[in-house]
Amino acid sequence: MGAEGRPASGAAPPEWDALPQRPPRQRRRIPGAAPAPEPAPGAGGGAPPPAPGGGGGGSPRATQEPPPGLAPAAQAGVLDIDGAQLEGGGQILRNSAALAAVTGRGVRVCRVRQGRSRPGLRPQHACGLELVRALCGGNLQGCEVGSSEVRLVPGVRGMPAGGEFEADTRTAGSCTLMLQAALPCLLLATPGTETPGPSTSVVLRGGTDNPQAPPVDYLRHVLLPVLKRHAGASVRLELQRRGFYPKGGGAVRVEVRPAGPAGLRPLDLAAPGAVVRVELRAWFAGAVTEEVPKRMAEAARARLRAALGAEVPAELKIQKVPGARKKTGDGAGLLVQAVTAAGGGLGGTALLERGSQESPEELGTRAAEQVVGALAAGAAVDEHMQDQLIIYMALARGTSRVAMAEPTLHTRTAIAVMEQMLGDRVRFHTERPLEGSPGPFLVTCQGAGLIPRAPT
């Protein structure tokens, strides 16, 4: 699920959006670091490379020069992206910033989240952008809560691998959405002379389980295994502390090893494959009793058994979130995952939080329906994974193929941004199912084949 909000006509986002954010920092600071310089006038809207010791936060990466054959971003010009196009949400910001970092070309996103009930940047967007800026040693302007226009000019193409970073929204804003922006940069970081290259670690603080973002369990058990098996991504995610609305306070540590010299592999998910087993993972916290996640899971299991048959095994794990209620708050969640022989990504999630109007049974059934609906369409991925895979299809070397239900608005938006940022280096094509058939749609992409390059 790439969306972190809803259009203005929907429910208003939680009040955490109004709280201040803490920009990401590199744990090993350089004393006396100077702020990043302002962009030079008449340089195509770009900014000159930061002065030695600069980079806003002491990142040594800001002093690196672009790799051979790649023009500095200030000379290459800044690409304009309309932040209100199609779905018009934060996904446009995250994908634009990530592609700017890995290509070395500056980007300006205007009309940011214009159609939302609270338009402009929210704390989690600003914090995610600051994290990408720190990773690529770039210059970032307009990154304030409420801003409707943001410009990022990378200091280097991607970043040298290694080091430790931390980003803290100081709210219940989503950790997983920040990772969406940072992960492509980390995978295409420059490995240096080591084989394999050194891993880079990032600690993300905020909300781990949000109703309008992928839960951390979905990333850990569904998305990241797909990227490892099909794209060769080496990512280790550790859930240090769960956090949800309204308290937040969650912490996720991610260690990413850069892709090899050939870059990311294309994704081959043209067929879903047979369902081998179903895995259900539930958790509960605070005043919520274990009975609640059990009811959610049993309702989900009953729906899946009706769709798949009783012969498909279903495993259930329930965990209580440690800690006192005043620190954790009250809540419960469920991840339903169909494990297939082809290694597809089929998951459904449910979250019970303060003010939830649905019963545990309704929540569990809805989570199962997300999986059942994808399987009925002959899809290899669920509808929330669709748009999350688009950027990796675009970056990969070769042709990716993904069978999915009808592409969502988020997916179509992601494809549009890839084509605008990468131009004729990528080619997407969507093949519709035969008339009268429920699906699947087959989305193919001839990727740009971007690879890490050592800076000089």
Summary of the structure (lengths in Angstrom):
residues: 456
radius of gyration: 21.3
end to end distance: 37.9
largest distance: 67.7
contacts: 1797
relative contact order: 0.13
helix: 30%
strand: 25%
